[in-house]
Amino acid sequence: MKNFADKLIKEIKKKKSHVIVGLDPDYDKLPQSLRKAYAVSIKGVGAAISEFNCKLIDAVYELVPSIKPQIAFYERYGIEGVKAFIKTVEYGKQKGLIVIEDAKRNDIGSTATAYSEGHIGRVKLATHSVSIYDVDAITVNPYLGADGINPFLHDVNKYGKGIFVLVKTSNPSSKDLQDLEVVYNRKRLKLYEMVARLVNEWGNNSKGNSGYSSVGAVVGATFPKEAKILRKLMPQAYFLVPGYGTQGGKASDIINCFNTDGYGALIAASRSINYAFKSDKRFKDHEFADAAREAVIRMNKEINKELQKAKLLKW
Amino acid sequence: MKNFADKLIKEIKKKKSHVIVGLDPDYDKLPQSLRKAYAVSIKGVGAAISEFNCKLIDAVYELVPSIKPQIAFYERYGIEGVKAFIKTVEYGKQKGLIVIEDAKRNDIGSTATAYSEGHIGRVKLATHSVSIYDVDAITVNPYLGADGINPFLHDVNKYGKGIFVLVKTSNPSSKDLQDLEVVYNRKRLKLYEMVARLVNEWGNNSKGNSGYSSVGAVVGATFPKEAKILRKLMPQAYFLVPGYGTQGGKASDIINCFNTDGYGALIAASRSINYAFKSDKRFKDHEFADAAREAVIRMNKEINKELQKAKLLKW
């Protein structure tokens, strides 16, 4: 089973793109054409989301290495939402995309095992085991410490999967806890730096041929100064970088997330791509997929251009 | 819409019990009688879990105020697991139990809104809104700060729901981050104390007639010293206390979680009740529900006896 980080980098090189497309479907924001096509029921919402996502995937799969469905936007709609999530994951994988589930799961060891088995591992039945969501990687929360991470590490190594641990999140109030100054070994450092040290340690046994580990980190595009520090603390971690676009992160802000080899960061955008048809007046409502494709092409250009300026573009 | 903390305390008084029964179904541990009755498939697992839980609920609903299904053990089995979760929630509520979903969800604001709407609030469709999981309360993770909590607070107040924020979790490595010493306003305190201060603040607008807030805290039974400190820092927060039983927490350990009024803590046990038939040799495999009932009766007695010793028993 190949290493996750190696698989990811292979796709990045193939597509010449550091972009990951978030899929955060919100029935309220879907194109009228889709909202109308389905009955006003939860079942209809699930079908509308599936169609929306599959069309977005068709429009972008040749342009990016990876997609990031945010499970909150699916489980919100119950069974029908989870069905749409599963369909999205399957369709994305069929199209050769690496699927990173944004779930921010975590719990004590025995419970973290259940999460890991369901999302990236396999669940045991009486006579055999089966995979359930089978995403390529999942985001996890570090607040419970190593106990809650170890079951995921087990499956990362067993099944060639990845995790991205929240370190410094993109939202304004990430400062409430993550920026607190902690005292450790008589030194003062920020809590996010402390988490970064742990992430680096947790990733030591999951390194691929590329030198990158399958244990990555979530680092917000909205905090370029912090990213610079974190890049040094976690040289082997791939960064999953949310906050580009709608949340305010710019192309120049994310350069610090890259290593000197020109790799190490996957830049996520969700709303600015999913709902590009609302802001880009060249497109009509039913042309949402074309609008998303244009937004991705633009984002690829912006990021590649910024990398070129920094002499970090490797293709 | 009545206040969640008030509803909870009413049920605690009615049942004369401070116990919450965790429902953590694991197909591997289910009684042979149930495993055999269903085909070896994910669908069969879902049906087995539903039957297991409904029988457990039948056995304990007169004895305890509340149940706590841990969503990880359901979503692990995909769609069929989520169906079993929904059935468990519905059946528990039918039987008059307060259902606290252990989900430890959290994310940035817009995503936390999606979680909150799905789990404790309502989701919008074109012409109306519907409730999905509709649990009475949910556990949440504080690592993302206030942004990720506010959407839940909105629904807590709008729909008479509750949240329990992770403060000091029951697992050994909760020390990795939660016990770090942080510097705040020139004082040194533990990270869990810092979170406790936030929880107290977040709960200020959700107090009921009882004086308790619908914003509670998760405090592990395995850390009685820390509980004493936390009880003072969050006088108005109801504590959800995991770690009793299998994880090592004893009745004498949890007294510090109570206030001087004899309320303020809901003591959780999952595995020691769900799988009591495995350790209590008086019961055969198919008598799992009777074994669970006995385990709950014993736990109620242990806790009430300990409260009586401390002169905190109020019935």
Interface residues (C-beta under 8 A of the other chain):
Chain A: D24 D26 Y27 D28 R35 V40 S41 I42 V45 Q70 A72 F73 E75 R76 Y77 G78 I79 G81 V82 K83 I86 D102 K104 R105 N106 D107 I108 G109 S110 T111 A112 A114 Y115 E117 G118 V123 K124 L125 A126 T127 H128 V130 I132 Y133 N141 P142 Y143 L144 G145 A146 D147 G148 L166 T169 S170 N171 P172 S173 S174 K175 D176 L177 Q178 L180 E181 V182 V183 Y184 R188 L191 M194 V195 L198 P242 Q247 R271
Chain B: D24 D26 Y27 D28 R35 V40 S41 I42 V45 Q70 A72 F73 E75 R76 Y77 G78 I79 G81 V82 K83 I86 D102 K104 R105 N106 D107 I108 G109 S110 T111 A112 A114 Y115 E117 G118 V123 K124 L125 A126 T127 H128 V130 I132 Y133 N141 P142 Y143 L144 G145 A146 D147 G148 L166 T169 S170 N171 P172 S173 S174 K175 D176 L177 Q178 L180 E181 V182 V183 Y184 R188 L191 M194 V195 L198 P242 Q247 R271
